[in-house]
Amino acid sequence: ANLHTMDPTRTVVVADTATVPTGSMVLHPERPYPVDAVTDRLDASSRDHVRVAARRLVRRLLGDDSTANVFLLGVAVQAGHVPVSADHLERAIELNGVAVAKNLAAFRWGRAWVADEAAVEAAATPPSTEGGRAAADIPLRSRLVADLTGYQSSKYAARFEAVIHEVAAKEYPDLTEAVMRNLHKLMAYK
């Protein structure tokens, strides 16, 4: 449906390179994601494109990918594809009042990516791993607890911590991280 609104002489695509399965693909996991077909259709319907691994970068920079679209907005603004000033958009984020610090950070990281892609990639690259866990992921729990406290309350964040504590006691770091990321996403749903 979105392709019908695009003008190949005016439209610029600012897109995440992540592949997110459709509902049909979830029900039928054998269906491959048509990356090439989607890319070709977008290219044919636009005059230019910017592709960035927004979900990956935001997850590494901010702890989860809930602000990937705000990151992409920052990319679009910095690249000159949105006729609204960055100051006005930052003010709109503040007035919205939802996860303001995180959304502002995502917006600014998106702008920074356009200005210096290598520096943003470097900032998002975890230091060397030790024992299978990236050193950059060690403060993840604290970041997610702080985010839930700001989102709702310390009592709400304590519910999150109780579940994580129970899972962490099983001593499966990968499972603990997966539960942290996904439970946070569920509890902080906007």
Backbone bond lengths (Angstrom), bond angles and torsions (degrees), N, CA, C in turn:
res aa  C-N    CA-C-N  psi(-1)  N-CA   C-N-CA  omega(-1)  CA-C   N-CA-C  phi
1 A - - - 1.452 - - 1.527 110.85 -
2 N 1.337 117.47 -37.11 1.468 120.14 -178.98 1.520 112.52 -65.99
3 L 1.310 117.27 -30.16 1.464 119.76 -179.50 1.526 111.55 -61.33
4 H 1.326 117.31 -30.13 1.474 120.62 -179.27 1.521 112.19 -70.41
5 T 1.309 118.27 -19.10 1.465 121.09 179.89 1.523 112.45 -92.97
6 M 1.329 116.15 -4.58 1.466 120.05 -175.29 1.522 111.42 -90.60
7 D 1.322 115.57 141.44 1.467 122.45 177.27 1.526 107.24 -112.98
8 P 1.344 117.40 115.25 1.465 120.22 -176.41 1.530 114.51 -59.87
9 T 1.328 117.82 -14.03 1.466 119.75 178.83 1.528 112.24 -96.08
10 R 1.349 117.57 -12.93 1.460 120.43 -176.05 1.520 115.19 -126.33
11 T 1.317 117.56 -29.78 1.462 121.21 -172.30 1.522 111.89 -73.91
12 V 1.323 114.98 135.83 1.463 122.38 172.84 1.522 106.68 -118.32
13 V 1.322 116.47 130.28 1.457 121.88 179.37 1.528 108.66 -97.12
14 V 1.321 116.49 125.52 1.460 122.80 172.01 1.522 103.91 -116.41
15 A 1.325 116.23 108.47 1.466 119.78 -169.41 1.520 113.07 -132.73
16 D 1.311 113.72 151.70 1.456 122.19 173.28 1.528 107.94 -80.30
17 T 1.301 116.54 142.64 1.466 120.26 178.72 1.522 112.23 -83.65
18 A 1.332 117.61 -6.98 1.469 120.49 179.45 1.516 110.06 -66.58
19 T 1.304 115.54 144.83 1.456 120.42 175.70 1.518 108.06 -102.47
20 V 1.318 116.08 119.20 1.454 122.14 -179.91 1.519 106.90 -111.44
21 P 1.328 117.38 120.60 1.460 119.29 -176.70 1.527 112.33 -66.63
22 T 1.317 114.56 147.43 1.459 120.59 174.54 1.524 108.63 -78.75
23 G 1.313 116.77 170.13 1.456 120.79 177.29 1.516 111.81 -56.68
24 S 1.313 116.06 -39.87 1.467 121.10 179.09 1.524 111.08 -62.87
25 M 1.318 117.40 -38.42 1.463 121.28 -179.61 1.529 111.20 -70.47
26 V 1.332 116.46 -31.43 1.461 119.78 177.59 1.531 109.43 -67.38
27 L 1.330 115.79 -41.70 1.464 119.81 178.63 1.526 112.44 -71.78
28 H 1.332 116.08 -28.40 1.465 121.77 -179.36 1.531 108.65 -127.27
29 P 1.344 117.17 78.00 1.466 120.70 -174.31 1.528 114.92 -62.41
30 E 1.316 116.84 -12.98 1.463 119.21 177.72 1.533 112.18 -74.92
31 R 1.319 117.06 -14.46 1.470 120.57 179.04 1.517 109.24 -75.01
32 P 1.317 117.26 123.00 1.469 119.25 179.65 1.534 111.11 -77.41
33 Y 1.316 114.56 153.63 1.465 119.32 175.80 1.524 107.74 -77.07
34 P 1.333 118.43 127.27 1.474 121.22 -175.74 1.534 113.00 -82.81
35 V 1.330 116.66 66.08 1.464 121.39 -174.83 1.530 111.40 -55.72
36 D 1.311 116.84 -51.32 1.469 119.73 -177.14 1.529 112.01 -62.89
37 A 1.321 117.44 -41.55 1.466 120.79 -179.43 1.525 110.96 -65.01
38 V 1.334 116.75 -42.51 1.464 120.45 179.48 1.524 109.94 -64.72
39 T 1.322 116.42 -45.40 1.466 121.13 179.26 1.525 110.80 -60.01
40 D 1.317 117.27 -46.45 1.467 121.23 179.53 1.528 111.60 -61.13
41 R 1.324 117.60 -42.26 1.465 120.87 -179.21 1.527 111.02 -66.78
42 L 1.333 116.83 -41.15 1.462 119.29 177.91 1.528 111.25 -66.06
43 D 1.327 116.39 -42.74 1.471 119.92 179.33 1.527 111.55 -62.73
44 A 1.325 117.03 -38.95 1.467 121.14 -179.52 1.532 111.61 -70.27
45 S 1.318 117.16 -22.07 1.462 121.16 -176.35 1.522 113.71 -102.82
46 S 1.337 117.47 6.74 1.462 119.87 -177.57 1.522 110.78 -139.79
47 R 1.330 115.17 160.88 1.466 119.47 179.11 1.515 112.43 -89.18
48 D 1.338 116.14 -20.57 1.461 120.33 -178.15 1.523 108.34 -158.20
49 H 1.320 115.92 165.46 1.460 119.91 178.45 1.520 110.63 -150.04
50 V 1.308 114.22 151.37 1.464 122.44 172.51 1.520 104.80 -127.99
51 R 1.315 116.61 124.13 1.460 120.48 178.43 1.522 108.43 -119.36
52 V 1.328 115.04 132.02 1.458 121.20 -176.34 1.527 108.36 -144.94
53 A 1.302 116.50 145.03 1.473 122.27 178.10 1.530 109.29 -79.45
54 A 1.312 116.58 65.26 1.463 122.38 -172.69 1.527 112.81 -61.13
55 R 1.307 117.55 -48.54 1.475 119.19 -178.16 1.519 111.08 -60.36
56 R 1.326 117.07 -44.07 1.466 120.44 -179.70 1.522 110.67 -63.09
57 L 1.326 116.23 -47.05 1.463 119.97 -178.05 1.527 111.87 -64.16
58 V 1.318 117.06 -46.75 1.463 120.27 -178.40 1.527 110.41 -65.14
59 R 1.318 116.91 -38.33 1.470 119.78 178.50 1.527 109.88 -60.41
60 R 1.321 116.51 -43.56 1.463 119.38 -178.79 1.520 113.00 -75.02
61 L 1.321 117.18 -34.19 1.463 120.41 -177.91 1.527 112.90 -81.23
62 L 1.349 116.84 -35.38 1.464 120.06 -171.41 1.526 114.43 -123.12
63 G 1.329 117.61 1.14 1.459 119.82 173.83 1.509 116.81 98.87
64 D 1.328 118.23 -23.28 1.462 121.52 175.15 1.526 107.42 -156.41
65 D 1.326 116.32 174.54 1.465 118.37 -175.44 1.532 113.60 -104.05
66 S 1.331 117.36 20.76 1.466 120.82 -177.64 1.530 113.29 -65.01
67 T 1.329 117.80 -20.29 1.467 120.43 -177.77 1.534 112.31 -109.20
68 A 1.315 116.96 22.23 1.475 120.25 -178.69 1.526 111.71 -60.08
69 N 1.333 117.96 -38.44 1.465 119.77 -179.93 1.522 111.90 -67.72
70 V 1.322 116.99 -34.33 1.469 120.24 177.15 1.529 109.21 -69.05
71 F 1.321 117.42 -37.80 1.465 122.05 173.85 1.529 109.44 -57.77
72 L 1.337 116.90 -46.97 1.472 121.07 179.47 1.522 111.58 -63.06
73 L 1.330 117.07 -35.36 1.466 120.08 175.42 1.525 109.86 -62.38
74 G 1.336 116.92 -41.60 1.465 120.45 176.68 1.521 111.59 -60.81
75 V 1.324 116.72 -41.09 1.471 121.08 176.94 1.525 109.64 -60.57
76 A 1.333 116.32 -48.33 1.466 120.80 -177.77 1.524 112.07 -62.31
77 V 1.321 116.92 -40.64 1.469 120.74 179.44 1.522 110.42 -65.77
78 Q 1.324 116.28 -48.81 1.461 119.76 -176.97 1.525 111.61 -64.92
79 A 1.336 116.62 -31.92 1.465 120.60 179.41 1.530 112.06 -79.73
80 G 1.329 116.79 -3.00 1.464 120.51 176.32 1.515 114.20 84.24
81 H 1.329 117.90 20.93 1.466 120.95 -176.63 1.525 114.00 -100.32
82 V 1.331 117.70 2.18 1.465 121.59 178.26 1.528 107.11 -126.24
83 P 1.325 117.53 121.91 1.462 120.25 -176.15 1.531 114.36 -82.16
84 V 1.314 116.27 41.21 1.462 122.33 177.11 1.521 106.29 -131.88
85 S 1.323 117.02 139.65 1.460 119.37 -176.94 1.523 111.22 -69.95
86 A 1.330 115.16 152.12 1.464 121.11 177.36 1.523 110.51 -60.24
87 D 1.328 117.37 -38.09 1.469 120.81 179.14 1.528 111.35 -60.65
88 H 1.328 116.84 -42.47 1.462 120.28 179.54 1.532 111.11 -66.43
89 L 1.309 116.70 -38.93 1.465 119.48 179.34 1.532 110.99 -69.23
90 E 1.327 116.72 -38.55 1.464 118.84 176.27 1.527 110.23 -63.63
91 R 1.304 117.50 -39.19 1.465 120.49 177.68 1.525 110.41 -64.03
92 A 1.329 117.00 -38.76 1.473 120.57 177.73 1.527 110.73 -63.70
93 I 1.321 117.12 -39.56 1.466 120.91 177.03 1.530 109.72 -61.96
94 E 1.321 116.99 -42.87 1.464 121.26 178.60 1.528 110.87 -63.61
95 L 1.322 117.40 -44.59 1.460 121.13 -179.20 1.523 111.73 -66.19
96 N 1.309 117.46 -31.24 1.459 121.07 178.16 1.526 110.72 -61.90
97 G 1.331 116.08 -36.46 1.453 121.12 173.49 1.516 116.36 75.21
98 V 1.319 119.06 10.78 1.469 122.02 -179.62 1.519 109.01 -108.25
99 A 1.326 116.24 119.35 1.470 122.07 178.16 1.534 110.44 43.83
100 V 1.309 115.79 51.64 1.467 121.95 -172.58 1.526 112.18 -57.38
101 A 1.324 117.69 -51.15 1.465 120.05 -177.14 1.525 111.06 -60.96
102 K 1.318 116.66 -42.61 1.468 120.71 -178.63 1.533 111.04 -67.93
103 N 1.330 117.32 -42.52 1.463 120.45 178.80 1.522 111.67 -66.85
104 L 1.329 116.96 -39.97 1.472 119.08 176.32 1.524 110.92 -63.55
105 A 1.333 116.13 -41.20 1.471 119.47 178.65 1.521 110.54 -62.44
106 A 1.325 117.39 -44.08 1.467 120.58 179.66 1.524 110.77 -62.63
107 F 1.321 116.63 -43.90 1.461 121.70 179.00 1.535 110.46 -59.65
108 R 1.316 115.91 -45.83 1.468 120.66 -178.86 1.526 111.77 -69.11
109 W 1.334 117.83 -37.05 1.465 119.97 175.58 1.524 110.48 -63.57
110 G 1.332 117.40 -38.07 1.468 120.32 177.33 1.518 111.77 -62.96
111 R 1.313 116.31 -42.76 1.468 120.16 176.97 1.524 110.17 -64.04
112 A 1.339 115.65 -42.48 1.466 120.16 -179.82 1.531 110.96 -62.69
113 W 1.330 117.30 -35.60 1.467 120.94 -179.95 1.531 110.69 -59.26
114 V 1.327 116.71 -40.28 1.470 120.13 178.79 1.521 110.16 -67.22
115 A 1.319 116.72 -41.05 1.465 121.21 -177.99 1.523 112.57 -71.14
116 D 1.348 117.65 -37.54 1.463 121.24 -177.24 1.525 109.97 -155.40
117 E 1.316 115.18 80.74 1.464 121.70 -177.02 1.525 111.97 -55.04
118 A 1.318 117.18 -43.10 1.469 121.28 -177.31 1.531 111.13 -62.37
119 A 1.317 117.64 -39.72 1.458 120.64 -179.39 1.531 111.23 -66.87
120 V 1.324 117.07 -39.61 1.463 120.32 178.67 1.527 109.69 -68.72
121 E 1.310 117.26 -42.07 1.472 120.15 176.79 1.527 110.20 -60.18
122 A 1.327 117.12 -41.40 1.462 120.54 179.12 1.526 111.08 -64.34
123 A 1.321 116.32 -41.74 1.468 119.88 179.10 1.527 111.52 -65.05
124 A 1.325 116.65 -29.14 1.463 121.53 -178.16 1.521 113.26 -90.40
125 T 1.327 117.05 -3.72 1.460 120.47 -179.64 1.514 109.18 -88.27
126 P 1.347 116.27 119.87 1.461 117.52 -179.29 1.521 111.41 -65.99
127 P 1.330 116.94 148.46 1.461 119.85 175.29 1.530 109.24 -61.65
128 S 1.302 116.36 174.91 1.459 120.17 -177.26 1.522 110.17 -55.52
129 T 1.326 114.81 148.90 1.458 119.65 -177.42 1.515 110.91 -87.20
130 E 1.309 114.13 152.25 1.461 121.03 178.61 1.521 106.79 -136.87
131 G 1.321 115.75 119.86 1.455 119.11 -179.66 1.510 113.52 67.10
132 G 1.333 117.49 27.36 1.454 120.97 176.83 1.517 114.89 84.91
133 R 1.327 118.49 -5.83 1.459 120.85 179.73 1.513 109.79 -115.56
134 A 1.308 116.38 135.97 1.452 120.57 178.41 1.523 109.54 -73.13
135 A 1.308 116.24 136.12 1.463 120.88 179.76 1.528 110.93 -59.52
136 A 1.332 117.53 -30.80 1.465 121.12 -179.34 1.524 111.92 -67.72
137 D 1.330 117.83 -21.44 1.462 120.72 -178.46 1.526 112.67 -85.97
138 I 1.315 119.14 -9.74 1.461 121.04 -176.99 1.527 111.79 -59.56
139 P 1.339 121.41 -42.44 1.461 119.35 179.66 1.528 113.77 -83.32
140 L 1.319 118.54 8.94 1.462 121.36 -177.03 1.525 111.25 -55.97
141 R 1.315 117.33 -46.91 1.469 120.65 -177.63 1.527 110.43 -58.28
142 S 1.312 116.53 -44.90 1.473 120.30 -179.97 1.521 111.12 -62.64
143 R 1.334 116.21 -42.14 1.469 119.39 179.70 1.519 110.94 -63.05
144 L 1.335 116.89 -42.21 1.462 120.28 -177.90 1.530 111.36 -69.48
145 V 1.326 116.81 -38.64 1.470 120.58 177.15 1.529 109.46 -63.50
146 A 1.316 117.30 -44.84 1.473 120.78 178.70 1.523 110.83 -61.53
147 D 1.325 116.41 -40.30 1.456 120.36 179.67 1.529 110.85 -64.15
148 L 1.326 117.68 -43.79 1.467 120.98 179.27 1.524 111.72 -67.52
149 T 1.335 116.51 -34.00 1.462 119.93 176.54 1.524 109.62 -63.59
150 G 1.322 116.32 -46.12 1.458 120.52 177.59 1.515 112.73 -66.97
151 Y 1.307 116.58 -34.34 1.468 121.59 -179.06 1.524 111.15 -69.15
152 Q 1.362 116.35 -41.87 1.459 119.93 -174.90 1.532 111.02 -131.63
153 S 1.351 116.34 -73.25 1.466 119.98 -177.99 1.524 109.35 -173.40
154 S 1.324 116.70 169.19 1.463 120.22 177.99 1.528 110.57 -68.21
155 K 1.321 117.33 -32.17 1.470 121.03 177.25 1.533 110.09 -64.38
156 Y 1.320 116.06 -41.56 1.467 121.25 178.16 1.529 109.77 -64.20
157 A 1.329 116.87 -44.44 1.469 121.50 178.78 1.523 111.27 -63.83
158 A 1.331 116.93 -31.99 1.469 120.47 178.78 1.523 111.34 -65.25
159 R 1.323 117.21 -33.28 1.472 120.27 175.36 1.521 109.98 -62.17
160 F 1.322 116.16 -41.78 1.471 121.82 176.70 1.530 109.44 -60.75
161 E 1.329 116.22 -49.23 1.469 120.73 -178.14 1.521 112.51 -60.92
162 A 1.327 117.41 -36.37 1.464 120.51 -179.67 1.529 110.61 -63.19
163 V 1.311 117.17 -42.56 1.466 120.68 178.39 1.524 110.06 -66.50
164 I 1.320 117.41 -44.88 1.464 121.04 -178.90 1.519 110.60 -63.42
165 H 1.322 117.24 -40.45 1.461 120.92 178.10 1.527 110.61 -59.35
166 E 1.313 116.57 -43.37 1.467 121.32 179.95 1.529 111.27 -64.09
167 V 1.331 116.85 -43.01 1.472 120.70 179.42 1.529 110.41 -69.07
168 A 1.326 117.36 -42.35 1.468 121.20 -178.68 1.523 111.58 -62.21
169 A 1.325 117.72 -28.13 1.463 121.48 179.56 1.529 111.40 -64.96
170 K 1.312 116.95 -20.53 1.471 121.43 178.94 1.530 111.39 -75.44
171 E 1.336 116.31 -13.44 1.463 123.82 176.83 1.530 114.17 61.47
172 Y 1.336 115.11 44.18 1.455 122.04 171.81 1.530 106.85 -120.13
173 P 1.347 117.81 92.02 1.474 120.41 -173.88 1.526 114.24 -55.49
174 D 1.330 118.02 -39.90 1.465 119.59 -178.84 1.528 111.12 -65.76
175 L 1.342 116.03 -40.03 1.461 120.09 177.58 1.527 110.14 -65.25
176 T 1.319 116.70 -43.57 1.460 120.68 179.95 1.525 110.54 -59.43
177 E 1.322 116.55 -44.97 1.467 119.57 179.98 1.524 110.97 -64.18
178 A 1.330 117.06 -42.99 1.466 120.42 179.87 1.529 110.82 -62.33
179 V 1.326 116.94 -42.59 1.464 120.43 178.63 1.536 109.77 -64.85
180 M 1.336 117.21 -42.92 1.468 120.05 179.20 1.525 110.81 -57.58
181 R 1.322 116.05 -51.87 1.468 119.89 -176.44 1.527 111.54 -62.27
182 N 1.327 116.29 -45.47 1.457 119.28 -174.34 1.521 113.18 -78.17
183 L 1.322 117.97 -36.02 1.462 119.83 175.91 1.528 109.57 -66.23
184 H 1.324 117.19 -40.42 1.465 120.39 176.90 1.526 110.21 -60.25
185 K 1.322 115.99 -45.42 1.464 120.16 -179.99 1.532 110.47 -59.20
186 L 1.333 116.71 -40.94 1.451 121.26 179.01 1.524 111.35 -67.59
187 M 1.320 116.81 -45.30 1.472 120.42 -175.56 1.519 113.22 -75.37
188 A 1.323 118.14 -27.55 1.468 121.08 -178.29 1.519 111.47 -101.00
189 Y 1.296 117.24 17.10 1.463 121.53 -177.29 1.523 110.20 -54.56
190 K 1.352 114.51 131.99 1.461 119.31 -178.36 1.516 109.81 -100.33
